[in-house]
Amino acid sequence: AHRTTLSRLFAMQMHISPGKYLQQLRIQHALSLLRGGRLAIADIARDCGFSDPAHFSRVVRQATELSPSSFRKSL
């Protein structure tokens, strides 16, 4: 199927765009790793597909209203 068709069908079924769905998966994985408390935040950002730690921090803050380090400390 054409990429546009696939994106449209995905969005119709999941009620979210493929890009936003992937970002949600990345965030959930990152929060899980932050809960584990063993890896450095920069390593978690990289491992979850965020090439820029500052962008990762903004995304985590949007999802949790906390910075990655504050989220980790709040647990």
KOLTORVO-610405 format. One record per atom (N, C-alpha, C): atom name; residue in three letters; y, x, z. Coordinates in steps of 0.1 Angstrom, whole numbers, plus 5000, padded with zeros to 4 digits. Example, Ala and Ser with C-alpha at 12.3 -4.5 7.8 and 13.67 -1.06 7.14 Angstrom:
2
(atom N ALA (4943 5132 5078));
(atom CA ALA (4955 5123 5078));
(atom C ALA (4967 5132 5078));
(atom N SER (4978 5128 5071));
(atom CA SER (4989 5137 5071));
(atom C SER (5000 5129 5079));
END
This chain:
75
(atom N ALA (4988 5008 5000));
(atom CA ALA (5000 5000 5000));
(atom C ALA (5012 5009 5000));
(atom N HIS (5023 5004 4994));
(atom CA HIS (5035 5011 4994));
(atom C HIS (5041 5012 5008));
(atom N ARG (5048 5023 5010));
(atom CA ARG (5053 5025 5024));
(atom C ARG (5062 5014 5029));
(atom N THR (5070 5008 5021));
(atom CA THR (5079 4997 5025));
(atom C THR (5071 4985 5029));
(atom N THR (5061 4982 5021));
(atom CA THR (5052 4971 5023));
(atom C THR (5045 4973 5036));
(atom N LEU (5040 4985 5038));
(atom CA LEU (5032 4988 5051));
(atom C LEU (5042 4986 5063));
(atom N SER (5054 4991 5062));
(atom CA SER (5064 4990 5073));
(atom C SER (5067 4975 5076));
(atom N ARG (5068 4967 5065));
(atom CA ARG (5071 4953 5067));
(atom C ARG (5060 4946 5073));
(atom N LEU (5048 4949 5069));
(atom CA LEU (5036 4942 5075));
(atom C LEU (5034 4946 5089));
(atom N PHE (5036 4959 5092));
(atom CA PHE (5035 4964 5106));
(atom C PHE (5045 4956 5115));
(atom N ALA (5058 4956 5110));
(atom CA ALA (5068 4949 5118));
(atom C ALA (5065 4934 5120));
(atom N MET (5060 4928 5110));
(atom CA MET (5056 4914 5111));
(atom C MET (5045 4912 5122));
(atom N GLN (5035 4920 5122));
(atom CA GLN (5024 4919 5131));
(atom C GLN (5028 4923 5146));
(atom N MET (5035 4934 5147));
(atom CA MET (5038 4940 5160));
(atom C MET (5052 4936 5165));
(atom N HIS (5060 4930 5157));
(atom CA HIS (5074 4925 5161));
(atom C HIS (5083 4937 5165));
(atom N ILE (5080 4949 5159));
(atom CA ILE (5088 4961 5161));
(atom C ILE (5086 4970 5149));
(atom N SER (5096 4978 5146));
(atom CA SER (5094 4987 5135));
(atom C SER (5085 4998 5138));
(atom N PRO (5078 5004 5128));
(atom CA PRO (5069 5015 5131));
(atom C PRO (5076 5027 5138));
(atom N GLY (5088 5030 5135));
(atom CA GLY (5095 5041 5141));
(atom C GLY (5098 5038 5156));
(atom N LYS (5102 5026 5159));
(atom CA LYS (5104 5022 5173));
(atom C LYS (5091 5022 5181));
(atom N TYR (5081 5017 5174));
(atom CA TYR (5068 5017 5181));
(atom C TYR (5063 5031 5184));
(atom N LEU (5065 5040 5175));
(atom CA LEU (5061 5054 5177));
(atom C LEU (5069 5060 5188));
(atom N GLN (5082 5057 5189));
(atom CA GLN (5091 5062 5199));
(atom C GLN (5086 5057 5213));
(atom N GLN (5083 5044 5213));
(atom CA GLN (5078 5039 5226));
(atom C GLN (5065 5046 5231));
(atom N LEU (5056 5049 5221));
(atom CA LEU (5044 5056 5225));
(atom C LEU (5047 5070 5230));
(atom N ARG (5057 5077 5224));
(atom CA ARG (5061 5090 5228));
(atom C ARG (5067 5089 5242));
(atom N ILE (5075 5079 5245));
(atom CA ILE (5082 5078 5258));
(atom C ILE (5071 5075 5268));
(atom N GLN (5062 5066 5266));
(atom CA GLN (5052 5063 5276));
(atom C GLN (5043 5075 5279));
(atom N HIS (5040 5083 5269));
(atom CA HIS (5032 5095 5271));
(atom C HIS (5041 5105 5279));
(atom N ALA (5053 5106 5276));
(atom CA ALA (5062 5116 5283));
(atom C ALA (5063 5111 5298));
(atom N LEU (5065 5099 5300));
(atom CA LEU (5066 5094 5314));
(atom C LEU (5053 5096 5322));
(atom N SER (5042 5095 5315));
(atom CA SER (5029 5098 5321));
(atom C SER (5028 5113 5325));
(atom N LEU (5033 5121 5316));
(atom CA LEU (5032 5136 5319));
(atom C LEU (5042 5139 5330));
(atom N LEU (5054 5132 5330));
(atom CA LEU (5064 5135 5341));
(atom C LEU (5058 5131 5355));
(atom N ARG (5050 5120 5355));
(atom CA ARG (5044 5115 5367));
(atom C ARG (5034 5126 5372));
(atom N GLY (5027 5133 5363));
(atom CA GLY (5017 5143 5366));
(atom C GLY (5024 5155 5374));
(atom N GLY (5037 5158 5370));
(atom CA GLY (5044 5168 5377));
(atom C GLY (5041 5182 5375));
(atom N ARG (5032 5185 5366));
(atom CA ARG (5028 5199 5364));
(atom C ARG (5035 5207 5353));
(atom N LEU (5038 5200 5343));
(atom CA LEU (5045 5206 5331));
(atom C LEU (5060 5207 5333));
(atom N ALA (5066 5217 5327));
(atom CA ALA (5080 5218 5326));
(atom C ALA (5086 5207 5317));
(atom N ILE (5097 5202 5320));
(atom CA ILE (5103 5191 5312));
(atom C ILE (5105 5195 5298));
(atom N ALA (5109 5207 5295));
(atom CA ALA (5111 5211 5281));
(atom C ALA (5097 5211 5274));
(atom N ASP (5087 5215 5281));
(atom CA ASP (5073 5215 5275));
(atom C ASP (5069 5200 5272));
(atom N ILE (5072 5191 5281));
(atom CA ILE (5068 5177 5279));
(atom C ILE (5076 5172 5267));
(atom N ALA (5089 5175 5266));
(atom CA ALA (5096 5170 5255));
(atom C ALA (5090 5175 5242));
(atom N ARG (5087 5188 5241));
(atom CA ARG (5081 5193 5229));
(atom C ARG (5067 5187 5226));
(atom N ASP (5059 5186 5236));
(atom CA ASP (5045 5180 5235));
(atom C ASP (5046 5166 5230));
(atom N CYS (5056 5159 5233));
(atom CA CYS (5057 5145 5230));
(atom C CYS (5065 5142 5217));
(atom N GLY (5068 5153 5210));
(atom CA GLY (5074 5152 5196));
(atom C GLY (5089 5152 5196));
(atom N PHE (5096 5156 5207));
(atom CA PHE (5110 5157 5207));
(atom C PHE (5114 5171 5206));
(atom N SER (5120 5175 5195));
(atom CA SER (5124 5189 5192));
(atom C SER (5136 5193 5200));
(atom N ASP (5144 5183 5205));
(atom CA ASP (5157 5187 5212));
(atom C ASP (5155 5181 5226));
(atom N PRO (5155 5190 5236));
(atom CA PRO (5154 5185 5250));
(atom C PRO (5165 5176 5254));
(atom N ALA (5177 5178 5249));
(atom CA ALA (5189 5169 5252));
(atom C ALA (5186 5155 5247));
(atom N HIS (5181 5154 5235));
(atom CA HIS (5177 5141 5230));
(atom C HIS (5166 5134 5238));
(atom N PHE (5156 5142 5242));
(atom CA PHE (5146 5137 5251));
(atom C PHE (5151 5132 5264));
(atom N SER (5161 5139 5270));
(atom CA SER (5167 5135 5282));
(atom C SER (5174 5121 5280));
(atom N ARG (5181 5120 5269));
(atom CA ARG (5188 5107 5266));
(atom C ARG (5179 5096 5265));
(atom N VAL (5168 5098 5257));
(atom CA VAL (5158 5088 5255));
(atom C VAL (5151 5084 5268));
(atom N VAL (5148 5093 5277));
(atom CA VAL (5142 5090 5290));
(atom C VAL (5152 5082 5298));
(atom N ARG (5164 5086 5298));
(atom CA ARG (5175 5079 5306));
(atom C ARG (5177 5065 5301));
(atom N GLN (5176 5063 5288));
(atom CA GLN (5177 5049 5282));
(atom C GLN (5165 5041 5287));
(atom N ALA (5153 5047 5288));
(atom CA ALA (5141 5039 5292));
(atom C ALA (5140 5037 5307));
(atom N THR (5145 5046 5315));
(atom CA THR (5143 5045 5329));
(atom C THR (5156 5044 5337));
(atom N GLU (5167 5047 5331));
(atom CA GLU (5180 5048 5338));
(atom C GLU (5181 5060 5347));
(atom N LEU (5171 5070 5345));
(atom CA LEU (5171 5082 5353));
(atom C LEU (5169 5094 5343));
(atom N SER (5174 5105 5347));
(atom CA SER (5171 5118 5339));
(atom C SER (5156 5121 5341));
(atom N PRO (5150 5129 5332));
(atom CA PRO (5136 5132 5334));
(atom C PRO (5133 5138 5348));
(atom N SER (5142 5147 5353));
(atom CA SER (5140 5153 5366));
(atom C SER (5141 5143 5377));
(atom N SER (5151 5134 5376));
(atom CA SER (5153 5124 5386));
(atom C SER (5141 5114 5386));
(atom N PHE (5136 5111 5374));
(atom CA PHE (5124 5102 5373));
(atom C PHE (5113 5108 5380));
(atom N ARG (5111 5121 5378));
(atom CA ARG (5099 5128 5384));
(atom C ARG (5101 5128 5400));
(atom N LYS (5113 5131 5404));
(atom CA LYS (5115 5131 5419));
(atom C LYS (5114 5117 5425));
(atom N SER (5117 5107 5418));
(atom CA SER (5117 5093 5423));
(atom C SER (5102 5088 5426));
(atom N LEU (5092 5095 5421));
(atom CA LEU (5079 5090 5423));
(atom C LEU (5073 5093 5436));
END
